[in-house]
Amino acid sequence: MTTPWAQRYALRTHSMSSSAIRELLKLTQQPDIISFAGGLPAPELFPIEEMKTACDVVLSEMGARALQYSTTEGYAPLREMLARHMARYGIKVDVDNIVITSGSQQALDLIGKLLINSGDRILTENPSYLGAIQAFTAYQAQYVTVPIDDDGLQVAQLEAALRTGPKFMYILPNFQNPTGVTLSLTRRYDLIALAEEYGIPIVEDDPYGQLRFEGEHLKPLVTLDAEYEGCEGNGSYTGNVIYTSTFSKTLAPGLRLGWIVAPKDVVSKLVQMKQGTDLHTSSFDQMVAYEVARGGFLDKHVRDIREVYRRRRDLMLQTMEETFPAEVRWTRPQGGLFLWVTTPESINTTELLKEAIQQKVAFVPGHSFHPTGGGHNTLRLNFSNASEDMIVDGIRRMSVALKQQLAPQSLVFPVH
């Protein structure tokens, strides 16, 4: 139904649309459907008791301040803690390089608002994070993409894309959403060198970096860039990377707390953008997160999360090996929340989802993660949110749906 409001919307809204699978995914809220669709942490791991204690401390000792307006940059003790914590991963910055955001999704929106003019090209991995595509498309971005494989972005194919003059590269180097793959160290060095050669900045999105189950930690792109630029000392980062992360995967997504690390002049501009958006992220939430995370609790809590998610990943992979058709392929992530499935070209996973819902199981079709189209035969599975029994049952149900979709291809009709 057309209303007068349709003629009043800003031009940038013309490129925004709802997903074609939105209505189907609404069905996943039914209690009898096992859903691997959301990027949801395990709710039973939320530190509820610690949150209760922290809320009491904040309200009892700092209540007036917690409920008052505050600075746009964020709660200083929280930013100082983040600076100390990130230094252990090689990101050596001070509080003036950090701005707290209302989740990493706001970080992506602010970066888009800061950097994207209508028609600018953004270089992404293919596939890439749907939330970033939505955020950047709102500012009328165009996309140039580079494929990924089991070692992440195929840097050997990057130069041709860089010659098109993208405004920046958007990269998820660790346990990428949606595929779960990790950018190898060799490719990270090559990526930083090419970014410098072509003068193209990088937005490094790292929500899952702490959730490594196996293998060695790899230096973040922002760290490699600081080393390359010779600005790796505390408080002197002036490099080519804007880094984002979040507490959503390590504490709780309901807090809506993320952060951006960037050169100080970039942070100043982001602060101006944020002032016009929400003035500041919730003071109360920031102070509660700080009280919960400090004193070593966050490190222990993340270790517990890793162990639970590792078991769930292993069980999902094992059950897929046992039940999925031989024609289907999938990634084997070393951490994070997701893995990626590729079916034969003859299968459209949006149609497969309809069949899967009949089997009472759900996933996200892969098409939406491809900024320039394609991916009709791919899908994303989340292993962090479902219990072990649900993983086994849900993957078996998915195997039934897959086999039913593949069955017509194998029918042999008798010759008369």
N, C-alpha and C positions, 0 to 999 in steps of 0.2 A: 504494500500500500504506500503510495507516494503522498507525502505531506508537504506543506510549504517549507518545512525545515530543510528538506533535501536541497533546496536551492540556496540555502544560507551557509552551508558548510564550507570551510576553507578548502582551497584547491588541493592541499596535501591529503585531504581525506579520501580523494578519489582513488588513491593507490592502496588504501587500506581495505581489507576485507576479512570476513570471518572464514575459518577453516571449513572446508567441505565436509570434514568428518566430525564437526562439532556436535551435531545432533546424535550421531552414533556414539560418541564418547560419553554423552550424557547418560546413556544406558549403563555405563560402567559403574554408576553409583548404586545400581541395584545390589542388594546384599548377597545375592547368590552368584554374582559374577566375580571371578578372580581377575584382578586388573594388574597388568604389567605396564600400564600406559603412562602413569604419572611419574615425574621425577621426584618422588616423595621419599624423604628419609624414614627410617623405622621409628614410629611414634613411641614404641615401648622403650627406646633408648633416650628419649628426651629427659634431661635432668630436672625432673619436676620438683623433687624435694629441695635440691640446691636452689632452684628458682624461687621456691617459697621462702627459704631462708634469706636469699638475696633481696627479695622484695621487702621483707620485714626490716632488714638492715637499712636499705635505701630510704624507706619511708620513715623509719624511726630516727635515723641520724642525719638524713639529708632531704627530708620530705619536701620542704619549701623549694629547694633548688631543683629537685627532680621534677616537680610539677610546674616549673616556671619556664618561660622562654629561655633559649640559650644561644650559644654561638653557632653559626652555620657550619664551621669547620668540623665541629664535633666535640665530644667530651674529652678534655685533654688527657686525663689518666688512661682512657681507653686507647687513644691514639699513641700514647707513649708505650703502652703495653704491646700494641700491634707492631710498633717499630722494633721493640726488643725481640718479639717473637719472629718477625720476618727476617731479622738479622741472622738467625740460626739457619735460614734457608738461603743466605747470601744476599738478601735484599737489604742493603745498608742505607737507610734514609732516616730523617728525623720527622718530628711531628708536623713540620711545615710542608712536608711532601705528601701528607695524608689528609683526605677529607672523608668523613663518615657519610654514608648514603643510606637511603631507605631501601635496603636490599641491593643486590648487584644489578637488578633490573633497572633501578633508577640510575645507577652508574652508567649503564649503557645508554639510557635515554639522555642523560646529561652530556655524554661524550658525543652522541649524535647531534644534539642541539648546538654544541660548541664547534664541531668540525664540518658538518655536512651542509652544503648548499644544494638546492634543487638540481638534480641531474648529475651530481658527483658520483663517480664510480667508487665502490668499496670492494676491496679484494677479500674474499672469504675462502675458507676450505669448502669443499663440496663432497658431502653435505656439511651443514653448519647448524649452529644453535638457533632454533626457531625464534626464541625470545629476542635475540639480537637482530634477526631479520625483520621482525615486527617493529622493533625500536627504530632501526635505521630507515625502514621504508616509510615511517611516519614523516621523515624529513626529506622524502622524495629521492632517496638514493637509488642508484642503479648498481648492478653487481657484475663483477668479473670473478670467476671462480677457478680454483685449481684443485684437482682431485687429490684424494688421500688414499693411502694404503696402510698396511699393518704398522708402518713406521711413521705414520702421520702425513703431513703435507708433503706432496711430491715436489720437493724443492727444485729438482731438475727441470720441472715444467714451469717454474715460477717467473723466469725472466720475460717470457712472452707476455704474460699477464701484467707484469710491472711496466712494460713499454706502453700499455694503454693509459698510463697516468692515473692510477687510483689515488684517492685522497689519503687512505690509510689501509693497512691490512688488519683484519680481525682474525685472531688466532687463539684456539684453545689447545695448548700444548699437552696438557695432562689429562688422560682418560676422557677424551673429548666427548662432548654431548653433540651428536647422538651416538657416535660409533664406539666409544670406549678406547680408541687407540691413542697412543702416546707418541709425540714427536721425538725422534731419536736425537741424541746429543750431537752427532755429526751434522744432522740437518738443522739443528738449532744454530750452530755456528755459521753454517752456510746462509741461513735465513737472515741472521744479523748482518752479515757482510753484504748481502744483496740489498737489504733495507738501507744501509749506509751508502752503498754505491748509487742507488737510484733516488735517495733522499725521500723515501716513503716511510712514514712512521708506522709503528705497530701498536695495536690495542691487544694486550695479552689478558685474556679472561681465564682466571684460575680458581674456579670454585671448588675443585676436587683434588687439588694438589696434595693435601695432607692425607688423603684417603688411599694411600698406596699399600697394597697387600703384599707385594713381592717385588724383587728387583731393587736397584739402587735409585735413590733420589737424584733427579736430573736438575741442573741449575735452571732457574727461571730465565725467560728471555730478557727480562729487565736486568737481571744480574749480568748475563753475558754482554748485554748492550753497555752497561756501566763499565765493565772491564774493557770492552772494545774502545769506548770513548775516553777511558781514563778518568772517570768521574765516580769511582766506586766508594769513595770515602763518605762517612756519615754526613748527611746534610748538604752534600754537594752534587746530588744527582741532577744532571742537565741533559739527559740523553734522549733517545728516540722512541721510547716505549712508555705507554700509559698502561698501568697494571691494575686489574680489579680482582677482588675476592669477596668472600662473604662468610658470615656465621651461620648461614642457613643449613649447611650440610654438617656442621660440627656442634652447634648448640641447638638451634631450633629455627625453622623458617618463619614462624609466627612473630619473631622479634623484628623481622624486616630490617636487618642490619648488614650492610656491606661497606666496602671502602674502596677508594681509588688512591693509587700511588702515582705521582707524576712530578715533573719539574715544578718548582715553586710558582713560576709565572703561569703555568697551566692550571695549577691548583687555584690560584687567585681568580682566574676566569671561571673555573668550574664553580667556585663559591658564589660568584655573581649570578651564575645560571641557577644555582640551587636556591638562592635567596628569592628568586622570582617564582620558584616552584613550590616550596613548602617551608621556607624560612630556615628550618633545620630538622634533622631527624629526631625522633622522640627522645627527649632527655632521659625520661624514666627508663626506657628500654636500653639505652646506652649504659646507664649507670648499673642497671641490673646485670647486663651482660658482663660488665667489668667485674662486679662482685663475684659472679659465678666463675668466670674464667681465670681470675688471678690466683696466685698461690699454688700453681701446678695442677689444678683440677682439669683444665682443658687438655693438657697433654695426656693425662690418664684416660680421660673420657674419649679422646680420639683413638687411643689404642684399643679401647673396648669396641668402638664403632668399626674399626678396621677388621677386627676378628669376626664379628657378626657378619659383616658384608662379605668377607672372604669366603666364609662357609656357604653363604647363600649363592655367591657367584659360582663356586665349585659345584654346588648341587644343581644349579640351573644348567651349567655346561654338561655335567654328567648325564642329566636327564635328556637333554637335547641329543647328545651322542647316542643314547639308547633308543630314542623314539622318533626323531625327525627323519624325513626322507633323505636318501643319499644325495639328492640333487640340491639340497639346501646348504648354504654356507653361513658361517657367523664368525665374529671377532672373539678374541679371548683377552679381555682387558686385564691389566695388572692392578687395577684399582678403580675407584669411582663408583658409579651407580648403574651404568648402562652397558649393554652389548647390542650389536648391530647384525641383522640377519639379511642375507641376500637370497632370494628365491629365483627359480628360473624365470626368464623374461616373459614367459607366457602367463605368469600370475600377476594380477593387479592386487596389491595388498589392501587397497581400500575396499575392493570386493571381498578379499579374504577376511577383512575385519567383520563384515556382515555375517560370514559363515562362523567366524570365531565366536561372535556374540551368541549365535545359536548354540554353540558349545559351552557358553557361560565363561568365556575368557576374553580378555581385551589387551590390545597393544596399540602403539601409534604407527600408522603407515608412514613410510619414509618420504613420500613426495613433498611434504611440507618443509622438510629440512633442506631442500635443494633450491637455492635462491633464483636460479635461472631455469627451473623446471627439470623434469626427469625423476628418476628414483622410484618409478611406479612399482618396481618389484622388490622394494626394500622395506624394512620395518625396524623399530626400536623396541627393545625390551628393557624394563627396569627390574633389577633383582634386589634392591635394598628394602623395599616396602613390604613384600609378602613374606609370610612365615615359611619355614622349610616345607611343611606339609602342603601349603598352598602352591609353592613353586613346583613340586613334583606333580600335583594334580593339574595345575594350570598348563604346564608344558605338555603333559599328556593330552590334554584337551586341544591344545594348539596343534599337536601332531595330527590329530584326527581331522581338524579343519584343513591343514596343509595337504594331507593325503586325499581328501575329498576334492580339493581344487586341482590336484595333479591327476586324479583318476581318469578323467575323460581323455587325457593325452595318451594313456596307455591302452585304451580299448582297441581291440583287434576285431574287425568285423569279418565274418566268414565270406569267402568268395563263392558265389552261386553260379 
